[in-house]
Amino acid sequence: TCLLLSVCFLFVCCVTLSLPSTCDLRRKFYLNEMHKSGDVVLGGLFEVHYTSVFPKLTFTSEPQQPVCKGFDTLGFRHAMTMAFAVEEINNNSSLLPNLTLGYSLYDNCGALVIGFSGALSLASGRDKEFLLRQNCSGSPPVLGVVGDHYSTFSIAIANVLGLYNMPIVSYFATCSCLSDRQRFPTFFRTIPNDAFQVRAMIHILQHFGWTWFGLLVSDDDYGRHVAQSFQADLAESGESCLAYLEVLPWDSNPGELRRIVHAIKTSTARVVIVFAHEIHMIQLMEEVAQQNVTGRQWIASETWSSAAVLQTQELTPYLSGTLGITIRRGEIPGFLDFLLKIRPDPNDTSETSLVKQFWEHTFQCKFNPADREDGESVCTGHENMELAETEFLDVSNLRPEYNVYKAVYALAHALDDMLRCEPGEGPFTGRSCASLQAVEPWQLLHYLRKVNFSTEFGDEVSFDENGDALPIYDVMNWLRLPDGKIKIQNVGEVKKSDAGGEELTLNEDKIFWNTDSKKPIRSVCSESCPPGTRMARERTQPECCFSCVSCSEGKISNNTNSLECFSCPEDFWSSPQRDLCVLKKTEFLSYEEPLGICLTTTSLLGTFICAVVLGIFIYHRSTPIVRANNSELSFLLLVSLKLCFLCSLLFIGRPILWTCQLRHAAFGISFVLCVSCILVKTMVVLAVFKASKAGGGASLKWFGATQQRGTVLFLTCIQAAICIAWLVSSSPAPYKNTKYHNDKIVYECAVGSTVAFAVLLGYIGILAILSFVLAFLARNLPNNFNEAKLITFSMLIFCAVWVAFVPAYINSPGKYADAVEVFAILASSFGLLVALFGPKCYLILLKPDRNTKKAIIGRYRKS
């Protein structure tokens, strides 16, 4: 940078010191060059040599010139494209008529200082001395520049030439930084910038599902800005990430290259993206071949995606199958004929002639016999170009050349528009027009911003507000031929869509994949998480590296790579795969299941037995056993037992409001009616036995039939009042219980009020205990008319069942709580039925001789 500023300073000083009359060129740069005179001259900067060797600085009076090395045949063809375009324009009567264009072309030799020297030479001209007019007016040596090849070179040149409003149209510099109109107001280009190229690359990566890849960039402005743009766009997309980012050294650094290639070899990323120049790729691939790094999918930027120097049989195993972004191909009619006519000028003895250097390189000869090396002949200048084995004549794949062609035509159209200006209708001060005799670069710059034309190939050429061309790229694929060579084929294109994004079109059937399966490789840090799982990232890992965690019960994810699992609605549960919410299974004591069938059958059986016993008692109602101890209570007791059996059916089936409200009420009232009858019968037994003794007859007046019925009714009404109060204050209701099973809905009846339920059971228990105590006290009465033992035994069964019921009910979940309650009802009902009526039915049916008044009284007297 210091050297460049010093050169600029010396140049300005030279002009200033000699301002009164002439300007002397203090020092001439010795550059490879090519010139053609004309009324208006355009400049060109091209890379005709790959690199250059600079001699060591000495204190001699004459500084030694750098030596350019590695002749670039395609770079020379780029320069010849500009020469062809100028000649074609000069032969075109409709474009710039009556005006001859000229050119001055310089070789940058792959070095910034040489490229910058060429730019200064274009700005200052080739004349050693030129006169200045009184008002410092006049046309500069060149009005516009085509070039440079590299972004770094273009940045340096645009910074300086921009001070003089010199328009620069690059055909290959892609750095997005050059779109900054504040820094580079005079810079234009016919190639899309890197920002679009990066987005196009990411589009291709997403298309093939490559989310894990490495990025290699050159150590210059081009590479650094690409790296920044790539990382910014990746962060915005959030779908892909870099496994590594390496910077390729400009100078050959074997140790650094070995480290970079080792990183590529050991990384799990199978896709490698390279934004670098041909010289970097040559050095890199030599080390790749040395370490035998295979199984990688290479993605090429436009700088090397069609580089013939890499299409060798040695590199075929590594680079075949490469996908690349490249400049759009174009057709330039007549270009091949122009190339075939190129001949060195026999009168030109300069060693810096580009044509002479090309000739010597192509035919391996020297014009100066003293410069010949072993095996080289003397050039005659009449060698047959058509017989030369060179890619110079292959015009089937013109890409950078097409950009050069468009750049020259853009400057020509701008100049043509400027010269067609009508006096008094111009865009400048006082509506003036530019004059060819005194035209200045800033005037041409005004028209260049508005240029708009179409090439013969049908492509539209114009520039946006940042000086960028309409973005479009071809997608190339390196096809391996049977003979081991590589052929580059077009497999699609990327262009700006109408919506402002990138539109990718690919012919995937044509793509050659360098894999055994002939399919795209997989390059992901972590495989996609399927539905039913979610991604779990670690802070130390890149975003696309994650583990897949199954969704917990009750949660699902129905998309790939879900960040979180979502809870299912209340009545739904997750499927076994955790990818779908399904209706929860419902559970209740059903009539269709075996347990429900057994309980229902038992309930109906008990009801049937009660009906049979009731029929027997009605049929034998006149017999002493039936009539003894108030037969009306016996009938009422059988009816209540039948109701007890039937009320158990209310606990079976899906709970609804009326069954929930009725089940406990019916259960409580039925059992109170039953136990009340037993209690009254026990009390009657005691009263009768007491009345049979002397002086005990007065007690029977309190236990007449009316009193017995009244007592039973009163005791039952108390339970009915408890039930009514319960239903009014806190009625039982259906309830969906999900506490027992997450994947099931247990339908049950919420009791509403636990206190009311406890009072209901407690009241039954009090009556049962009272009956048991009284029956126990009367157990030793004479057997003939004593039911006390039977009542004692029946109450013992009843109390045992309901004492066992409480803990079993509390610890039984869901439908089993209902089953326990039904079982308790049936067990206690059968206990009462069998204990109280079993012996009587036995006597009535099997021992009718004992079912007589005589037998009963006689036995009593005997005892």
Backbone hydrogen bonds, N-H to C=O, Kabsch-Sander energy under -0.5 kcal/mol:
donor,donor_aa,acceptor,acceptor_aa,energy
5,L,1,T,-2.4
6,S,2,C,-2.2
7,V,3,L,-2.2
8,C,4,L,-2.4
9,F,5,L,-2.5
10,L,6,S,-2.5
11,F,7,V,-2.3
12,V,8,C,-2.4
13,C,9,F,-2.4
14,C,10,L,-2.2
15,V,11,F,-1.7
16,T,12,V,-2.5
17,L,13,C,-2.7
18,S,14,C,-1.3
19,L,16,T,-1.3
21,S,18,S,-1.1
23,C,130,F,-1.8
25,L,128,K,-2.8
26,R,24,D,-0.9
31,L,29,F,-1.1
33,E,352,T,-2.4
34,M,105,L,-1.8
36,K,103,Y,-2.8
39,D,100,T,-1.9
40,V,100,T,-1.6
42,L,102,G,-2.3
43,G,144,G,-3.2
44,G,104,S,-2.2
45,L,146,V,-2.5
46,F,106,Y,-2.5
48,V,46,F,-1.0
50,Y,70,G,-3.0
51,T,69,K,-2.0
53,V,67,V,-3.1
54,F,52,S,-0.5
67,V,53,V,-2.7
68,C,66,P,-0.5
69,K,51,T,-3.2
72,D,48,V,-3.7
73,T,71,F,-0.8
76,F,72,D,-2.1
77,R,73,T,-1.8
78,H,74,L,-1.8
79,A,75,G,-1.6
80,M,76,F,-2.3
81,T,77,R,-1.6
82,M,78,H,-1.2
83,A,79,A,-1.8
84,F,80,M,-2.7
85,A,81,T,-2.6
86,V,82,M,-2.4
87,E,83,A,-2.1
88,E,84,F,-2.8
89,I,85,A,-2.4
90,N,86,V,-2.3
91,N,87,E,-1.3
92,N,89,I,-1.3
93,S,91,N,-0.7
95,L,92,N,-0.6
96,L,94,S,-0.5
99,L,96,L,-1.2
101,L,99,L,-0.5
102,G,40,V,-2.8
103,Y,36,K,-1.9
104,S,42,L,-1.9
105,L,34,M,-3.6
106,Y,44,G,-2.4
107,D,32,N,-2.0
108,N,46,F,-2.7
111,A,108,N,-2.4
115,G,108,N,-0.5
115,G,111,A,-2.3
116,F,112,L,-2.9
117,S,113,V,-1.9
118,G,114,I,-2.2
119,A,115,G,-1.8
120,L,116,F,-2.2
121,S,117,S,-2.2
122,L,118,G,-1.9
123,A,119,A,-1.8
124,S,120,L,-2.5
125,G,121,S,-2.2
130,F,23,C,-1.3
132,L,21,S,-2.1
133,R,137,S,-0.6
136,C,133,R,-1.5
139,S,437,Q,-0.6
143,L,41,V,-2.0
144,G,41,V,-0.5
145,V,167,P,-2.2
146,V,43,G,-2.7
147,G,145,V,-0.6
147,G,169,V,-1.8
154,S,150,Y,-2.1
155,I,151,S,-2.5
156,A,152,T,-2.0
157,I,153,F,-2.6
158,A,154,S,-2.9
159,N,155,I,-1.8
160,V,156,A,-1.2
161,L,157,I,-3.0
162,G,158,A,-1.4
163,L,160,V,-1.5
164,Y,161,L,-1.1
165,N,162,G,-1.5
166,M,161,L,-2.1
168,I,186,T,-2.6
169,V,145,V,-3.0
170,S,168,I,-0.6
170,S,188,F,-2.7
172,F,148,D,-0.6
173,A,148,D,-0.5
174,T,172,F,-0.6
178,L,175,C,-1.6
179,S,176,S,-1.7
180,D,177,C,-1.6
181,R,179,S,-0.9
184,F,180,D,-2.8
187,F,184,F,-1.1
188,F,168,I,-2.9
189,R,467,G,-1.7
190,T,170,S,-2.2
194,D,174,T,-3.6
196,F,193,N,-0.6
197,Q,193,N,-1.8
198,V,194,D,-3.4
199,R,195,A,-1.9
200,A,196,F,-2.6
201,M,197,Q,-2.4
202,I,198,V,-2.7
203,H,199,R,-2.0
204,I,200,A,-1.9
205,L,201,M,-2.6
206,Q,202,I,-2.5
207,H,203,H,-2.0
208,F,204,I,-1.7
209,G,206,Q,-0.8
210,W,205,L,-2.6
211,T,209,G,-0.9
211,T,523,S,-1.4
212,W,523,S,-1.7
213,F,241,C,-1.3
214,G,271,V,-2.5
215,L,244,Y,-2.1
216,L,273,I,-3.0
217,V,246,E,-2.2
218,S,275,F,-1.6
219,D,248,L,-1.2
220,D,218,S,-1.9
224,R,220,D,-2.8
225,H,221,D,-2.4
226,V,222,Y,-1.7
227,A,223,G,-2.4
228,Q,224,R,-2.1
229,S,225,H,-2.6
230,F,226,V,-3.1
231,Q,227,A,-2.4
232,A,228,Q,-2.3
233,D,229,S,-2.6
234,L,230,F,-2.3
235,A,231,Q,-2.2
236,E,232,A,-1.7
237,S,233,D,-2.3
238,G,234,L,-2.8
241,C,211,T,-2.0
243,A,213,F,-3.2
244,Y,213,F,-0.6
246,E,215,L,-2.5
248,L,217,V,-3.4
248,L,246,E,-0.5
257,L,253,N,-2.5
258,R,254,P,-2.6
259,R,255,G,-1.8
260,I,256,E,-2.3
261,V,257,L,-2.7
262,H,258,R,-2.2
263,A,259,R,-1.9
264,I,260,I,-1.9
265,K,261,V,-2.5
266,T,262,H,-2.3
267,S,263,A,-1.2
270,R,212,W,-0.5
271,V,212,W,-0.6
272,V,297,Q,-2.7
273,I,214,G,-2.7
274,V,299,I,-2.5
275,F,216,L,-3.1
276,A,274,V,-0.7
281,M,277,H,-2.1
282,I,278,E,-2.4
283,Q,279,I,-1.8
284,L,280,H,-2.7
285,M,281,M,-3.0
286,E,282,I,-1.5
287,E,283,Q,-1.3
288,V,284,L,-2.2
289,A,285,M,-2.5
290,Q,286,E,-1.7
291,Q,287,E,-2.4
292,N,288,V,-0.7
293,V,288,V,-1.9
294,T,292,N,-1.0
297,Q,270,R,-3.3
298,W,296,R,-0.7
299,I,272,V,-2.9
300,A,298,W,-0.5
300,A,323,L,-2.7
301,S,274,V,-1.4
304,W,301,S,-1.2
305,S,301,S,-1.3
307,A,304,W,-1.5
308,A,306,S,-0.5
310,L,307,A,-1.1
311,Q,308,A,-1.4
312,T,310,L,-1.6
316,T,312,T,-0.8
318,Y,315,L,-1.1
319,L,315,L,-2.7
320,S,316,T,-1.9
321,G,478,W,-3.1
322,T,319,L,-1.8
323,L,298,W,-2.2
324,G,476,M,-2.4
325,I,300,A,-2.5
326,T,474,D,-2.6
328,R,472,I,-0.6
330,G,398,L,-2.4
335,F,332,I,-1.8
338,F,334,G,-1.6
339,L,335,F,-2.3
340,L,336,L,-2.2
341,K,337,D,-0.9
341,K,338,F,-0.7
342,I,339,L,-1.2
348,D,345,D,-1.7
349,T,347,N,-0.8
353,S,350,S,-0.8
354,L,33,E,-1.8
357,Q,353,S,-2.0
358,F,354,L,-2.5
359,W,355,V,-2.5
360,E,356,K,-2.4
361,H,357,Q,-2.3
362,T,358,F,-2.7
363,F,359,W,-2.4
364,Q,360,E,-0.8
365,C,360,E,-1.2
366,K,377,S,-2.2
371,D,368,N,-2.1
372,R,369,P,-1.2
376,E,373,E,-2.1
377,S,364,Q,-1.0
379,C,366,K,-2.4
385,M,383,E,-0.8
387,L,384,N,-1.0
388,A,385,M,-1.3
390,T,388,A,-1.4
393,L,390,T,-0.8
394,D,391,E,-1.4
395,V,393,L,-1.2
398,L,330,G,-0.5
399,R,397,N,-0.7
403,N,399,R,-1.6
404,V,400,P,-2.3
405,Y,401,E,-2.6
406,K,402,Y,-2.1
407,A,403,N,-2.2
408,V,404,V,-2.4
409,Y,405,Y,-2.0
410,A,406,K,-2.2
411,L,407,A,-1.9
412,A,408,V,-2.3
413,H,409,Y,-2.9
414,A,410,A,-2.0
415,L,411,L,-2.3
416,D,412,A,-2.6
417,D,413,H,-2.7
418,M,414,A,-2.0
419,L,415,L,-2.2
420,R,416,D,-1.4
421,C,418,M,-1.1
424,G,431,R,-0.6
425,E,422,E,-2.3
426,G,431,R,-2.3
428,F,432,S,-1.7
431,R,428,F,-1.8
432,S,429,T,-0.8
438,A,435,S,-0.9
439,V,436,L,-0.7
443,Q,440,E,-1.2
444,L,440,E,-1.4
445,L,441,P,-2.4
446,H,442,W,-1.4
447,Y,443,Q,-1.2
448,L,444,L,-2.1
449,R,445,L,-1.6
450,K,447,Y,-0.7
451,V,448,L,-1.0
453,F,461,V,-1.9
455,T,459,D,-2.5
458,G,455,T,-1.6
461,V,453,F,-3.6
462,S,460,E,-0.5
463,F,451,V,-0.6
464,D,468,D,-2.3
467,G,464,D,-2.0
470,L,462,S,-0.5
473,Y,494,V,-3.0
474,D,326,T,-2.5
475,V,492,G,-2.6
476,M,324,G,-3.1
476,M,474,D,-0.6
477,N,489,Q,-2.4
478,W,322,T,-2.1
479,L,477,N,-1.0
479,L,487,K,-3.1
481,L,479,L,-0.6
481,L,485,K,-3.1
484,G,481,L,-2.2
487,K,479,L,-3.1
489,Q,477,N,-2.7
489,Q,487,K,-0.5
491,V,475,V,-3.0
492,G,475,V,-0.8
493,E,505,T,-2.0
494,V,473,Y,-2.7
495,K,503,E,-1.9
496,K,471,P,-1.5
497,S,501,G,-2.3
500,G,497,S,-1.5
503,E,495,K,-3.3
504,L,502,E,-0.6
505,T,493,E,-2.6
507,N,491,V,-3.2
508,E,506,L,-0.8
510,K,507,N,-1.5
511,I,507,N,-0.6
511,I,508,E,-0.6
513,W,511,I,-0.5
515,T,513,W,-1.7
518,K,515,T,-0.6
523,S,521,I,-0.5
526,S,544,C,-0.6
532,G,557,S,-1.5
533,T,530,P,-1.4
534,R,549,V,-2.3
535,M,562,S,-2.6
536,A,547,S,-2.5
538,E,545,C,-0.5
541,Q,538,E,-1.3
545,C,542,P,-1.7
546,F,544,C,-0.6
547,S,536,A,-2.2
549,V,534,R,-2.7
549,V,547,S,-0.6
551,C,532,G,-2.3
555,K,552,S,-2.0
556,I,566,F,-2.6
557,S,578,R,-1.8
561,N,529,C,-2.9
562,S,559,N,-0.8
566,F,556,I,-3.2
568,C,554,G,-2.5
572,F,569,P,-1.8
573,W,582,V,-3.4
575,S,580,L,-2.3
578,R,575,S,-1.9
582,V,573,W,-3.5
582,V,580,L,-0.6
584,K,571,D,-2.3
585,K,743,D,-1.7
587,E,745,I,-2.7
590,S,588,F,-1.1
597,I,593,E,-2.5
598,C,594,P,-2.6
599,L,595,L,-2.4
600,T,596,G,-2.5
601,T,597,I,-2.7
602,T,598,C,-2.6
603,S,599,L,-2.6
604,L,600,T,-2.6
605,L,601,T,-2.6
606,G,602,T,-2.8
607,T,603,S,-2.4
608,F,604,L,-2.6
609,I,605,L,-2.7
610,C,606,G,-2.5
611,A,607,T,-2.2
612,V,608,F,-2.4
613,V,609,I,-3.2
614,L,610,C,-2.9
615,G,611,A,-2.2
616,I,612,V,-2.6
617,F,613,V,-2.8
618,I,614,L,-2.5
619,Y,615,G,-2.6
620,H,616,I,-2.5
621,R,618,I,-1.2
623,T,620,H,-1.6
627,R,623,T,-2.3
628,A,624,P,-2.3
630,N,627,R,-0.8
631,S,627,R,-0.5
633,L,630,N,-0.7
634,S,630,N,-1.2
635,F,631,S,-2.4
636,L,632,E,-2.4
637,L,633,L,-2.8
638,L,634,S,-2.3
639,V,635,F,-2.1
640,S,636,L,-2.6
641,L,637,L,-2.2
642,K,638,L,-2.3
643,L,639,V,-2.3
644,C,640,S,-2.2
645,F,641,L,-2.5
646,L,642,K,-2.4
647,C,643,L,-2.7
648,S,644,C,-0.8
648,S,645,F,-0.6
649,L,646,L,-1.6
650,L,647,C,-1.2
651,F,648,S,-1.4
652,I,649,L,-1.3
653,G,589,L,-4.4
660,C,656,I,-2.5
661,Q,657,L,-2.2
662,L,658,W,-1.9
663,R,659,T,-2.5
664,H,660,C,-0.7
665,A,661,Q,-0.6
666,A,662,L,-3.4
667,F,663,R,-2.2
668,G,664,H,-3.0
669,I,665,A,-2.7
670,S,666,A,-2.3
671,F,667,F,-2.2
672,V,668,G,-2.1
673,L,669,I,-2.5
674,C,670,S,-2.2
675,V,671,F,-3.2
676,S,672,V,-2.8
677,C,673,L,-1.8
678,I,674,C,-1.9
679,L,675,V,-3.0
680,V,676,S,-2.7
681,K,677,C,-2.4
682,T,678,I,-2.5
683,M,679,L,-2.4
684,V,680,V,-2.5
685,V,681,K,-2.3
686,L,682,T,-2.2
687,A,683,M,-2.4
688,V,684,V,-3.0
689,F,685,V,-2.4
690,K,686,L,-2.2
691,A,687,A,-2.4
692,S,688,V,-1.5
693,K,690,K,-1.0
696,G,693,K,-2.0
699,S,696,G,-1.1
700,L,697,G,-1.1
701,K,698,A,-0.9
702,W,699,S,-1.2
703,F,700,L,-1.5
704,G,701,K,-0.5
708,Q,704,G,-2.4
709,R,705,A,-2.4
710,G,706,T,-2.9
711,T,707,Q,-2.7
712,V,708,Q,-2.4
713,L,709,R,-2.6
714,F,710,G,-2.8
715,L,711,T,-2.8
716,T,712,V,-2.1
717,C,713,L,-2.5
718,I,714,F,-1.8
719,Q,715,L,-1.3
720,A,716,T,-2.3
721,A,717,C,-2.6
722,I,718,I,-2.1
723,C,719,Q,-2.4
724,I,720,A,-2.4
725,A,721,A,-2.6
726,W,722,I,-2.2
727,L,723,C,-2.8
728,V,724,I,-2.3
729,S,725,A,-2.6
730,S,726,W,-2.3
733,A,750,A,-1.5
735,Y,748,E,-2.6
737,N,735,Y,-0.9
737,N,746,V,-2.9
738,T,736,K,-0.6
744,K,741,H,-0.7
745,I,585,K,-3.4
746,V,737,N,-2.7
746,V,744,K,-0.6
747,Y,587,E,-2.4
747,Y,745,I,-0.8
748,E,735,Y,-2.2
748,E,746,V,-0.6
750,A,733,A,-2.7
750,A,748,E,-0.7
753,S,751,V,-2.2
757,F,753,S,-1.9
758,A,754,T,-2.4
759,V,755,V,-2.7
760,L,756,A,-2.3
761,L,757,F,-2.3
762,G,758,A,-3.0
763,Y,759,V,-2.6
764,I,760,L,-1.7
765,G,761,L,-2.7
766,I,762,G,-2.7
767,L,763,Y,-2.1
768,A,764,I,-2.5
769,I,765,G,-2.8
770,L,766,I,-2.5
771,S,767,L,-2.4
772,F,768,A,-2.3
773,V,769,I,-2.8
774,L,770,L,-2.4
775,A,771,S,-2.6
776,F,772,F,-2.5
777,L,773,V,-2.2
778,A,774,L,-1.4
779,R,776,F,-1.1
781,L,778,A,-1.3
785,F,782,P,-0.5
786,N,783,N,-1.2
787,E,785,F,-0.6
791,I,787,E,-2.9
792,T,788,A,-3.2
793,F,789,K,-2.7
794,S,790,L,-2.7
795,M,791,I,-2.9
796,L,792,T,-2.2
797,I,793,F,-2.2
798,F,794,S,-2.6
799,C,795,M,-3.2
800,A,796,L,-2.2
801,V,797,I,-2.5
802,W,798,F,-2.1
803,V,799,C,-2.4
804,A,800,A,-2.1
805,F,801,V,-1.4
806,V,802,W,-1.2
808,A,804,A,-1.4
809,Y,805,F,-3.2
810,I,806,V,-2.1
811,N,807,P,-1.9
812,S,809,Y,-0.9
816,Y,813,P,-1.8
817,A,814,G,-1.3
818,D,814,G,-0.8
819,A,815,K,-2.1
820,V,816,Y,-2.3
821,E,817,A,-2.1
822,V,818,D,-2.7
823,F,819,A,-2.7
824,A,820,V,-2.5
825,I,821,E,-2.3
826,L,822,V,-2.8
827,A,823,F,-3.2
828,S,824,A,-2.6
829,S,825,I,-2.2
830,F,826,L,-3.0
831,G,827,A,-2.5
832,L,828,S,-2.4
833,L,829,S,-2.7
834,V,830,F,-3.1
835,A,831,G,-2.4
836,L,832,L,-2.4
837,F,833,L,-2.0
838,G,834,V,-1.5
841,C,837,F,-2.3
842,Y,838,G,-1.9
843,L,839,P,-2.2
844,I,840,K,-2.8
845,L,841,C,-2.6
846,L,842,Y,-2.5
847,K,842,Y,-1.0
847,K,843,L,-0.6
850,R,847,K,-1.8
851,N,848,P,-1.1
852,T,850,R,-0.9
856,I,852,T,-2.0
857,I,853,K,-3.1
858,G,854,K,-2.9
859,R,855,A,-1.6
860,Y,856,I,-1.6
861,R,857,I,-2.7
862,K,858,G,-2.4
863,S,859,R,-2.0
